[in-house]
Amino acid sequence: MAGIAGGMKLNKKFGNRGEQKAGLILTNLGFEIQSPDWVAIKNNKIMFVEVKEKNKRFKNEVIEGHGLDIKQIEKRQHLFNVTGIRTYLLIFDNTTNEIFVNYIDELEMGEYYDTRNGIRIYPIKNYEQVYSIV
């Protein structure tokens, strides 16, 4: 098994280099490149998944929650508008050992707070808690 894992690492390294070259070529050909963390299929429906692991919640006098870089949100929303494929935001909250999820397009319809660092924070109440890590 150790040999297989080692081989996978070598292939992954080579794959990343190949993917970088392909990205440059596709960009030069006019393609917009996006790479969600996961592509998932359930009940014959495809969705993209963005995964974030957070060691602390954003909290100020206005909002307490988690979020995503605004540029990433704009890209995923554009992808949704072009393809109809939604992006699921999955947050591992290490402060409470909980997992929160919701579709980005649904989060965008509710309240949010944009930080000066370009992160859009959605309130915890706008997520569904799907699991607690014990």
PyRosetta script that sets phi, psi and omega in degrees:
from pyrosetta import init, pose_from_sequence

init()
pose = pose_from_sequence("MAGIAGGMKLNKKFGNRGEQKAGLILTNLGFEIQSPDWVAIKNNKIMFVEVKEKNKRFKNEVIEGHGLDIKQIEKRQHLFNVTGIRTYLLIFDNTTNEIFVNYIDELEMGEYYDTRNGIRIYPIKNYEQVYSIV")
pose.set_psi(1, -38.7)
pose.set_omega(1, -178.7)
pose.set_phi(2, -61.1)
pose.set_psi(2, -37.1)
pose.set_omega(2, 178.2)
pose.set_phi(3, -64.0)
pose.set_psi(3, -39.0)
pose.set_omega(3, 179.7)
pose.set_phi(4, -65.7)
pose.set_psi(4, -45.4)
pose.set_omega(4, -179.8)
pose.set_phi(5, -61.5)
pose.set_psi(5, -42.3)
pose.set_omega(5, 178.9)
pose.set_phi(6, -61.5)
pose.set_psi(6, -41.9)
pose.set_omega(6, 178.0)
pose.set_phi(7, -63.9)
pose.set_psi(7, -37.1)
pose.set_omega(7, 179.3)
pose.set_phi(8, -64.8)
pose.set_psi(8, -37.6)
pose.set_omega(8, 178.5)
pose.set_phi(9, -64.1)
pose.set_psi(9, -42.8)
pose.set_omega(9, 178.8)
pose.set_phi(10, -62.8)
pose.set_psi(10, -44.3)
pose.set_omega(10, 179.1)
pose.set_phi(11, -64.4)
pose.set_psi(11, -38.1)
pose.set_omega(11, 179.0)
pose.set_phi(12, -62.8)
pose.set_psi(12, -42.9)
pose.set_omega(12, -180.0)
pose.set_phi(13, -63.8)
pose.set_psi(13, -44.9)
pose.set_omega(13, 178.4)
pose.set_phi(14, -64.0)
pose.set_psi(14, -41.6)
pose.set_omega(14, 179.4)
pose.set_phi(15, -60.2)
pose.set_psi(15, -41.7)
pose.set_omega(15, 179.5)
pose.set_phi(16, -62.4)
pose.set_psi(16, -41.1)
pose.set_omega(16, 179.5)
pose.set_phi(17, -64.5)
pose.set_psi(17, -43.7)
pose.set_omega(17, 177.7)
pose.set_phi(18, -63.9)
pose.set_psi(18, -40.7)
pose.set_omega(18, 178.5)
pose.set_phi(19, -64.6)
pose.set_psi(19, -37.6)
pose.set_omega(19, 177.9)
pose.set_phi(20, -63.6)
pose.set_psi(20, -42.8)
pose.set_omega(20, 178.1)
pose.set_phi(21, -63.5)
pose.set_psi(21, -44.6)
pose.set_omega(21, 179.8)
pose.set_phi(22, -62.0)
pose.set_psi(22, -39.6)
pose.set_omega(22, 178.3)
pose.set_phi(23, -60.6)
pose.set_psi(23, -42.8)
pose.set_omega(23, 178.2)
pose.set_phi(24, -63.7)
pose.set_psi(24, -44.8)
pose.set_omega(24, -179.7)
pose.set_phi(25, -62.6)
pose.set_psi(25, -48.7)
pose.set_omega(25, -179.0)
pose.set_phi(26, -62.7)
pose.set_psi(26, -40.3)
pose.set_omega(26, 177.3)
pose.set_phi(27, -62.4)
pose.set_psi(27, -43.8)
pose.set_omega(27, 178.8)
pose.set_phi(28, -64.3)
pose.set_psi(28, -26.0)
pose.set_omega(28, 177.6)
pose.set_phi(29, -85.5)
pose.set_psi(29, 0.9)
pose.set_omega(29, 175.4)
pose.set_phi(30, 96.7)
pose.set_psi(30, 6.9)
pose.set_omega(30, 179.0)
pose.set_phi(31, -80.3)
pose.set_psi(31, 145.8)
pose.set_omega(31, 170.1)
pose.set_phi(32, -89.9)
pose.set_psi(32, 125.0)
pose.set_omega(32, -177.3)
pose.set_phi(33, -100.5)
pose.set_psi(33, 129.7)
pose.set_omega(33, 174.2)
pose.set_phi(34, -134.6)
pose.set_psi(34, 146.6)
pose.set_omega(34, 178.3)
pose.set_phi(35, -142.0)
pose.set_psi(35, 87.2)
pose.set_omega(35, 173.6)
pose.set_phi(36, -59.8)
pose.set_psi(36, 160.7)
pose.set_omega(36, -179.9)
pose.set_phi(37, -63.1)
pose.set_psi(37, -39.7)
pose.set_omega(37, -177.4)
pose.set_phi(38, -142.3)
pose.set_psi(38, 152.8)
pose.set_omega(38, 166.0)
pose.set_phi(39, -115.9)
pose.set_psi(39, 122.5)
pose.set_omega(39, -175.5)
pose.set_phi(40, -122.0)
pose.set_psi(40, 150.2)
pose.set_omega(40, 178.3)
pose.set_phi(41, -129.5)
pose.set_psi(41, 131.3)
pose.set_omega(41, 175.7)
pose.set_phi(42, -145.0)
pose.set_psi(42, 131.7)
pose.set_omega(42, -179.1)
pose.set_phi(43, 52.1)
pose.set_psi(43, 42.6)
pose.set_omega(43, 178.9)
pose.set_phi(44, 63.2)
pose.set_psi(44, 20.1)
pose.set_omega(44, 175.8)
pose.set_phi(45, -115.6)
pose.set_psi(45, 134.7)
pose.set_omega(45, 179.6)
pose.set_phi(46, -94.9)
pose.set_psi(46, 142.4)
pose.set_omega(46, 171.2)
pose.set_phi(47, -143.9)
pose.set_psi(47, 152.2)
pose.set_omega(47, 172.3)
pose.set_phi(48, -92.3)
pose.set_psi(48, 152.7)
pose.set_omega(48, -179.7)
pose.set_phi(49, -130.8)
pose.set_psi(49, 129.8)
pose.set_omega(49, 170.0)
pose.set_phi(50, -106.6)
pose.set_psi(50, 128.3)
pose.set_omega(50, -176.7)
pose.set_phi(51, -114.9)
pose.set_psi(51, 130.4)
pose.set_omega(51, 176.4)
pose.set_phi(52, -131.5)
pose.set_psi(52, 137.9)
pose.set_omega(52, 174.2)
pose.set_phi(53, -113.7)
pose.set_psi(53, 121.5)
pose.set_omega(53, -174.5)
pose.set_phi(54, -117.3)
pose.set_psi(54, 131.3)
pose.set_omega(54, 178.0)
pose.set_phi(55, -89.9)
pose.set_psi(55, -10.2)
pose.set_omega(55, 173.8)
pose.set_phi(56, -154.5)
pose.set_psi(56, 152.5)
pose.set_omega(56, 176.1)
pose.set_phi(57, -85.1)
pose.set_psi(57, 146.9)
pose.set_omega(57, 169.5)
pose.set_phi(58, -73.8)
pose.set_psi(58, 133.9)
pose.set_omega(58, -179.0)
pose.set_phi(59, -149.9)
pose.set_psi(59, 127.5)
pose.set_omega(59, 171.1)
pose.set_phi(60, -143.9)
pose.set_psi(60, -166.1)
pose.set_omega(60, -177.4)
pose.set_phi(61, -71.1)
pose.set_psi(61, -12.9)
pose.set_omega(61, -175.7)
pose.set_phi(62, -100.2)
pose.set_psi(62, -38.4)
pose.set_omega(62, -168.5)
pose.set_phi(63, -154.4)
pose.set_psi(63, 152.2)
pose.set_omega(63, 170.6)
pose.set_phi(64, -130.5)
pose.set_psi(64, 122.7)
pose.set_omega(64, -179.0)
pose.set_phi(65, 178.8)
pose.set_psi(65, -159.4)
pose.set_omega(65, -179.9)
pose.set_phi(66, -134.2)
pose.set_psi(66, 161.2)
pose.set_omega(66, -179.7)
pose.set_phi(67, -160.4)
pose.set_psi(67, -155.2)
pose.set_omega(67, -170.2)
pose.set_phi(68, -150.9)
pose.set_psi(68, 154.2)
pose.set_omega(68, 175.9)
pose.set_phi(69, -56.3)
pose.set_psi(69, 131.6)
pose.set_omega(69, -176.6)
pose.set_phi(70, -58.9)
pose.set_psi(70, -37.4)
pose.set_omega(70, 178.3)
pose.set_phi(71, -62.2)
pose.set_psi(71, -39.0)
pose.set_omega(71, 177.0)
pose.set_phi(72, -65.0)
pose.set_psi(72, -41.4)
pose.set_omega(72, 179.3)
pose.set_phi(73, -61.1)
pose.set_psi(73, -46.6)
pose.set_omega(73, -179.8)
pose.set_phi(74, -60.4)
pose.set_psi(74, -40.9)
pose.set_omega(74, 178.7)
pose.set_phi(75, -65.3)
pose.set_psi(75, -44.0)
pose.set_omega(75, -179.2)
pose.set_phi(76, -68.2)
pose.set_psi(76, -35.5)
pose.set_omega(76, 177.4)
pose.set_phi(77, -68.4)
pose.set_psi(77, -38.2)
pose.set_omega(77, 176.3)
pose.set_phi(78, -63.3)
pose.set_psi(78, -43.4)
pose.set_omega(78, 177.6)
pose.set_phi(79, -59.8)
pose.set_psi(79, -42.2)
pose.set_omega(79, 177.4)
pose.set_phi(80, -62.4)
pose.set_psi(80, -45.6)
pose.set_omega(80, -179.1)
pose.set_phi(81, -63.3)
pose.set_psi(81, -34.9)
pose.set_omega(81, -178.3)
pose.set_phi(82, -81.1)
pose.set_psi(82, -39.5)
pose.set_omega(82, -171.8)
pose.set_phi(83, -107.9)
pose.set_psi(83, -21.6)
pose.set_omega(83, -173.3)
pose.set_phi(84, 80.3)
pose.set_psi(84, 4.0)
pose.set_omega(84, 179.3)
pose.set_phi(85, -92.2)
pose.set_psi(85, 124.6)
pose.set_omega(85, -176.3)
pose.set_phi(86, -83.7)
pose.set_psi(86, 157.8)
pose.set_omega(86, 175.3)
pose.set_phi(87, -113.4)
pose.set_psi(87, 127.9)
pose.set_omega(87, 179.5)
pose.set_phi(88, -95.1)
pose.set_psi(88, 124.5)
pose.set_omega(88, 176.1)
pose.set_phi(89, -96.1)
pose.set_psi(89, 120.9)
pose.set_omega(89, -178.2)
pose.set_phi(90, -116.7)
pose.set_psi(90, 118.7)
pose.set_omega(90, -176.4)
pose.set_phi(91, -112.3)
pose.set_psi(91, 123.5)
pose.set_omega(91, 169.1)
pose.set_phi(92, -90.7)
pose.set_psi(92, 110.8)
pose.set_omega(92, -178.1)
pose.set_phi(93, -95.6)
pose.set_psi(93, 99.8)
pose.set_omega(93, -177.3)
pose.set_phi(94, -74.0)
pose.set_psi(94, -11.6)
pose.set_omega(94, 178.2)
pose.set_phi(95, -74.6)
pose.set_psi(95, -29.8)
pose.set_omega(95, -177.7)
pose.set_phi(96, -123.1)
pose.set_psi(96, -1.0)
pose.set_omega(96, -175.6)
pose.set_phi(97, 57.6)
pose.set_psi(97, 38.7)
pose.set_omega(97, 177.9)
pose.set_phi(98, -114.2)
pose.set_psi(98, 160.1)
pose.set_omega(98, 175.3)
pose.set_phi(99, -119.4)
pose.set_psi(99, 128.9)
pose.set_omega(99, -179.5)
pose.set_phi(100, -119.0)
pose.set_psi(100, 142.5)
pose.set_omega(100, -179.1)
pose.set_phi(101, -140.5)
pose.set_psi(101, 153.9)
pose.set_omega(101, 166.0)
pose.set_phi(102, -174.2)
pose.set_psi(102, 160.1)
pose.set_omega(102, 174.6)
pose.set_phi(103, -75.7)
pose.set_psi(103, 140.0)
pose.set_omega(103, -179.1)
pose.set_phi(104, -59.9)
pose.set_psi(104, -39.9)
pose.set_omega(104, -179.1)
pose.set_phi(105, -63.9)
pose.set_psi(105, -32.9)
pose.set_omega(105, 175.9)
pose.set_phi(106, -71.7)
pose.set_psi(106, -42.2)
pose.set_omega(106, 177.9)
pose.set_phi(107, -60.7)
pose.set_psi(107, -37.0)
pose.set_omega(107, -178.8)
pose.set_phi(108, -66.0)
pose.set_psi(108, -24.0)
pose.set_omega(108, 179.9)
pose.set_phi(109, -79.2)
pose.set_psi(109, -14.5)
pose.set_omega(109, -179.3)
pose.set_phi(110, -101.2)
pose.set_psi(110, -164.0)
pose.set_omega(110, -179.7)
pose.set_phi(111, -77.8)
pose.set_psi(111, 153.8)
pose.set_omega(111, 175.6)
pose.set_phi(112, -158.9)
pose.set_psi(112, 168.1)
pose.set_omega(112, -178.9)
pose.set_phi(113, -133.5)
pose.set_psi(113, 125.7)
pose.set_omega(113, 177.9)
pose.set_phi(114, -94.8)
pose.set_psi(114, 123.4)
pose.set_omega(114, 179.0)
pose.set_phi(115, -81.1)
pose.set_psi(115, 165.0)
pose.set_omega(115, 178.0)
pose.set_phi(116, -70.8)
pose.set_psi(116, -12.4)
pose.set_omega(116, 177.7)
pose.set_phi(117, -91.4)
pose.set_psi(117, 6.0)
pose.set_omega(117, 177.0)
pose.set_phi(118, 82.6)
pose.set_psi(118, 24.4)
pose.set_omega(118, 177.4)
pose.set_phi(119, -108.0)
pose.set_psi(119, 132.3)
pose.set_omega(119, 175.9)
pose.set_phi(120, -96.8)
pose.set_psi(120, 121.3)
pose.set_omega(120, -178.6)
pose.set_phi(121, -101.8)
pose.set_psi(121, 129.6)
pose.set_omega(121, 174.9)
pose.set_phi(122, -107.9)
pose.set_psi(122, 139.4)
pose.set_omega(122, -178.7)
pose.set_phi(123, -64.1)
pose.set_psi(123, 146.5)
pose.set_omega(123, 179.5)
pose.set_phi(124, -53.4)
pose.set_psi(124, -37.5)
pose.set_omega(124, -177.3)
pose.set_phi(125, -63.0)
pose.set_psi(125, -17.8)
pose.set_omega(125, -179.9)
pose.set_phi(126, -87.5)
pose.set_psi(126, -2.2)
pose.set_omega(126, 176.5)
pose.set_phi(127, -102.5)
pose.set_psi(127, 160.4)
pose.set_omega(127, 170.1)
pose.set_phi(128, -100.9)
pose.set_psi(128, 131.5)
pose.set_omega(128, 174.9)
pose.set_phi(129, -84.0)
pose.set_psi(129, 121.0)
pose.set_omega(129, -176.3)
pose.set_phi(130, -106.4)
pose.set_psi(130, -15.6)
pose.set_omega(130, -174.3)
pose.set_phi(131, -169.2)
pose.set_psi(131, 148.8)
pose.set_omega(131, 170.1)
pose.set_phi(132, -114.6)
pose.set_psi(132, 132.6)
pose.set_omega(132, 178.3)
pose.set_phi(133, -85.5)
pose.set_psi(133, 124.9)
pose.set_omega(133, -177.7)
pose.set_phi(134, -92.3)
pose.dump_pdb("model.pdb")
